[in-house]
Every structure is written in structure tokens, then in C-alpha cells.
Amino acid sequence: MGDLIVILKEMLAEKSNDATAEQMSRYMKNQFPFYGIRHPKDAKLKKHSFSKRGF
């Protein structure tokens, strides 16, 4: 499971959008870091990663 988390973090960092991440972070009062990937694209990326690994 640890490998999957590392892979997901790398994949999300590669697809990140700094401008959107800043807006998301401000909206949440800078409590959390964001990659700036909106839900439809985020869900599609995660689904693809999970299916490739048999989840």
C-alpha cells in the first residue's frame, strides 16, 4: 500500500496546477496543501492508478 501512495503523490504532483492549488488552499484558509487538480480529473487519475494495480 505504501508504494501506491508514493505513486499517487508523484502522479498528482506531475499533473498539478499551481494557480488552482493556491486558490484551493486560500479557500480552505491555508490549512491543507493542494495539487490544484479539480475533482473530475482527480477522480479519473486515481481510478486509472487503482485499476492498474488491481484495486
C-alpha positions in Angstrom: 0.0 0.0 0.0 2.9 2.4 0.7 4.1 2.1 -2.9 0.6 3.1 -4.1 0.7 6.2 -2.0 4.1 7.2 -3.4 2.9 6.6 -6.9 -0.3 8.6 -6.4 1.7 11.5 -4.9 4.2 11.5 -7.8 1.4 11.3 -10.4 -0.6 14.1 -8.8 2.5 16.3 -8.4 3.2 15.8 -12.1 -0.3 16.9 -13.1 -0.5 19.8 -10.5 -1.7 23.3 -11.3 -0.1 25.9 -9.1 -2.6 28.6 -9.7 -5.6 26.4 -8.9 -3.7 24.9 -5.9 -3.2 28.4 -4.4 -6.9 29.2 -4.8 -7.9 25.9 -3.2 -5.6 26.5 -0.3 -6.8 30.0 0.3 -10.4 28.8 0.2 -9.5 26.3 3.0 -7.8 29.1 4.9 -4.3 27.5 4.2 -5.0 24.5 6.4 -4.1 21.9 3.7 -1.7 21.6 0.8 -3.4 21.0 -2.6 -2.2 19.9 -6.0 -4.7 22.1 -7.8 -6.4 19.3 -9.6 -10.2 19.6 -9.8 -12.4 16.6 -8.9 -13.3 15.1 -12.3 -9.7 15.0 -13.4 -8.5 13.9 -10.0 -11.0 11.1 -9.8 -10.1 9.9 -13.3 -6.4 9.8 -12.4 -6.9 7.9 -9.2 -9.3 5.4 -10.8 -6.8 4.7 -13.5 -4.0 4.2 -11.0 -6.1 1.9 -8.8 -7.3 -0.2 -11.7 -3.7 -0.7 -13.0 -2.9 -2.2 -9.6 -5.9 -4.4 -9.2 -8.0 -2.4 -6.8 
